[in-house]
Amino acid sequence: MRSFITLILSSLIASPVLAGGFDRPIPQAQSATAEFWYALACLALVVAMVVVQRLVSRK
């Protein structure tokens, strides 16, 4: 009997009626500052990969 009550309560709590609707996030436009820092990070990544490739090829 106790497990039956638990089953009923858990199914009522998890019902889709109580669930809120999903609001899709709206993407924001990037600012010029964000684009600058992204470009700088991309260049730094490329430079770091070149340095690692040179270090590995020397051995």
N, C-alpha and C positions, 0 to 999 in steps of 0.2 A: 504494500500500500504506500509505503514511504517513497519507494522508487518511482511509483506512478505519479505521485504528487510532484516529485522533483522533475520528472519528465514533462509534465504539463506546465509547470512554472518556467522551466528553461525554454520550452517551445514558445510560450507567450512572450517571454523577455526578448527572444531573438526574432520576433516576427518582423517582417518587412514594413509593417505599418509604422513601427517606431523608428525605423531607420530614416535618416535625413537624406535628402537628395544630394547628388554629387555635382558640385559646381566646378567646371573645368577652369584651371588657372589661365589667366590672360597673360601672354608673354609681353614683357615690357621691351621697348626699344632700347638698344644700347646707346650710351652716351659716347661722345668723342673720347672722353677720358678712359672709359672702359675699353674701347677699341684700341687705344694706344697701349694700355697695359697688357692687353691680350696679345698684340703684335710683339711687344717686348718679351713677353713670356715665351712666345713661339720661337723667336730668335734665340733666346737663351737656351731653350731645349735643343735646338739644332746645333748650337755651339757645343753644348755639353755632350751630345751624341758624337760629334766629330772628335772631341777630346778623348772620349772613351774608346772610340774606334782606333785612334792613334796609339793609345796606351796598350790596347789589347794586341794590336798588330806588331808591336815592338818585341813582344815576348816570344 
